[in-house]
């Protein structure tokens, strides 16, 4: 008798935390504790994960975090994410609080100093891609490079229930390349959000066509004489930035993941957990969990 594989839900914690914070902060809703500490991002993050768990029915769950602002990418390139504004003051206490609440609810937190959450997610996928069906929740399209036959990505859309889901087959149909080649596309086109330019003058459409035609950055450089003169000039002028941009775009898959898959097994939520959340003033999370999981 065949048994189904575990279903591992990997949550991009920082992406959901920021998304939840700005969704409510835009209306001035910070949902403060009695001591004035804002909790809007934390409560939105936790409610989002609880809802996702109810919808997607994973058997295992992990939450991945950035661990500080500086990573190896900043050492490679001073301009990496340098254009991003600092988080609002109301966000500062919520970074640690989100991890504490995650642990309180029973979710495992993961992160590595000097690496991004993307790298931790990529390393989890690499470790468990043969052992589990994996769903990643994020808003970060960089993660498309992690798609494989057992891994899909649910990109956040609206509220807690709407997602744009990419499978490996959908990606191949739309982009006509393999997922791992997406980092090469990003290297040519750059990423204004992450602050690296790629090759100036080459946009997303041309970047994709180059990889479709030549397979990789090395393939393009080996066939540089076959390109249009204008493209050839742009690439030759910015070849070092092209190679650096590829290092920045490529997700690392070698972050040490010490946990075993069975340690991520989801346990039933208890009324004691709900009581603790309420005692801490996190009433929205408590109510949400009670309604989703019929806890009295």
N, C-alpha and C positions, 0 to 999 in steps of 0.2 A: 504494500500500500504506500502510495506516494504522499509525502507530507509537504505542505506548502512552506516556502522559505519565510523567515522572519521579515517583517516590513519595518524598516528603520526610517523614522522621520528625523531628518537633520534640519534644525532651525538656525537660520542666520540671526542670532539674537540681537546684534547691534542694528541690523537693518530694520527689524520689527520695532525695536525700542525707539529709534529715531522717527520712524514712520508714525508710530502711535503718539509720540511727543508732539510733533508738528501738526498732526491732524486736530488735536484738541487745543494746543497752544494758540493756533490761529484764531480761535474763538475766545481766548483768554481763560480757558478752563484748565487749571493746573491741579485740581483735586488735591488740596493740601491736607496733611495730617494736622492734628491739634497743635503741634509745635511749629507749624508753618511749612514743613518740608513738602515740596511738590511730589506728586506720585502719578501724574497723568500718563507719562511714558511707560512706567512700570505696569500700571493697571491695564493699559491698552495692550502691551506686549503679552502679559499673562493671559488675558482674555482671548487674544488672537490664537495663542498656542493651544489653549483649552478647546477652542472651537475647531481648530485644524485637527486636533486629535479625535474629536467627535465625528468629523466629516470623513477623515481619511483612514481611520481605524488602524493606526500603526500598532505593532506589538512592542516596538522599542523606540526610544526617543533620546536625542542628544541636542544640546543647545551650544552653539559655538560663538565665541566672543573675540573681538580685538582686545589685546592686553596692552593698552597704552598707545599713544599716538605715533611713536617712532618704531619703524620696522626696518628690515634689511633693505627695503626699496628706497627709503630715505637716504641710506648710506650710499646707494648706487647713484641717486639723482636728487639733488637738493630741492628741485622743484616739484617732487612727487607730493601731490595733494596740498601743495603750499598755497594754492588759490582758494582753499576752503575756509570759510569763516570759523572761528572758534565756536564750540557749542554754547548755547545760551546758559546763563547762570543757573536757571531753574533746572537745567539738565544735569548739572554736575553731581548732585547727591544720588541721582537715579541710576548711575552706572553700577555702583556697588550694590545698591538696593535691588536691582533687577536680578543680579546673580544670587543674592540671598533669598529672594522670593522664589526663584527657579529651584533652588536647592530645597527650600521649605516644602514646595509642592511635590518634590520627588523627582525632578528632572536633573540629569547629569550635565554639569557645565564643563566645557572644554575651551582651552585657549593656550597660546604659547607666546611668551614675551619675545618681541622681535619679529613676530609673524602676524599676518592678518587672519581674521576669521575665515576668509576664503581658502587660505592655505590649510587650516585645520580641517575644513570641510573636504577639501581635495584629498587630504591624507586619509580621512575616514572612508571616502569613496574608494580610494586605492586599496585600503586594508580589507574592506568588507564587500566589494562589488561582486564577488563570486558567492558570498554566503547569505546575502540578503537582497530583497527588493528595497531600493532606496528612493525616498522622495525628499528633495531639498526645498525648503521654503525660503525665498529671498526676493529682493527686488533688483539684484545685481546681475546684469546680463553677462558679465565676465565669466560667470559660472557655467555658461553654455559649453565651455571646453571640457567639462566633467561628464557630459552625457555618455552613457554606454547602454548596452541592452538591458541592464538591470537598474539603471538610474534615470529618474526623470526630475525635472525642476518645475515647481509651481511658483510662478512669479506673481507677487501680490498685485491685485487690481483695485477692487473696491470693497471697503468694509473688511469683515473677517471671513467672508465665504466665497468671494470671487477670485479666481486665479486664471492666469494664462499658462497652461501646462505644456511644456516641451518634453517630448521624448526624443530619443536618438533618431528614430525614423522621420519624425516631423522636421527636425533640424536638417537632416540630409536632404529632404525634399525641398526645403525652402532655400538653403544655402548652397547646396550641391558641392559640399566639402565634408570632410570628417570633423567631428567636434574638436579633436586635438589641434586642428589647423586654425581654429578661431583665434588663437593667440597670435598667429602670424598676420591675420587680417587686422587685428587690433594694433599690431606693431606698425603697419603701414599707415593706418588712418589716425592713430593717436587716440587720446581720450582726454577731452577738455575737463571732465569732472575730476579725473585723477592727476591732471596737470602735466601729462607728457605729450609732446607734439607729434610723434611719429615722423612721417615724411611730409613736410609742408607742401600743400598743393595736391595731395592725394587724399580723396575723400572715401567714404565707406563703399560706394559703388565700385570705384576703380580698385580699391584695396581687395575687395572680394574677387573681382575678375582676375587680378594678378595671381591670387592663390588658387582659384579654379583652374587657371591655365598652366601654372608652373609648380603648384603643390606646396611650396614653402618659400621662405625668404631666400634660402640658399639656391633654390630652383630659379627664382627670379634673377638673382645676382649672376648665376651661371649663364643665363640667357639674356643678359642685359642688352645685347646688341639687337635682339629681336623686338625690343620695345620701341614705341614712338619716341622721337628725339626729345620731346618735352618731358616725357616720363623718365627717360634715361638720365636727363640732366638733373631732375629733382632728386632721384634716388642716389645718384653719384654724389651730389652735394650734401646729402643728409644720411649717408650710409651708416655712420657711427651712431647717430641718434636712432636710426632704424633698429640696429642691433641692441642698443640699450633699451629701447621701447619694448622689444620682445622679452627681455629679461623682466621688465616691469609688468608686462601683460600676462606672462605665463604663471599659472597657479602652481605653487609648490605642492608636492605630494609626499614629502618625506618628513613632515612634522611627527615626532614620536607620539603615538596614541597608545597609552599604557593600558587602557581598559580593554576588557574582553567584551564581546558582543552581548553575552548574557547578563552583564552588569547593567546594561541599558534597558532591560526589560521593564515595561511600565506596570506599576502596581496600581491596584484600585485606590481611589482617593477615599480618605476617611473623614468622618465628621470631626475628628480631632484636628485635622489639617484645616478644615473650614473654620473651626473655632479659633485657631491660632491666627489665621488671616484676619478674622474679624477683630480680634484683640489688638492686632497691630494697626488697625484702622484701614485695612485694605478691603473694604466692604464690597466694592464692585467686583473684585476677583472672587470673593467668597460667594456672592449671589450668583455669579455666572457659573461657577463650578456646581453649585447646588442645583441650578436649573438644568444644566446639561447632563448631569450624572445622577439626578434624582436622589440627592443626599438630603436627609431631613435634619 
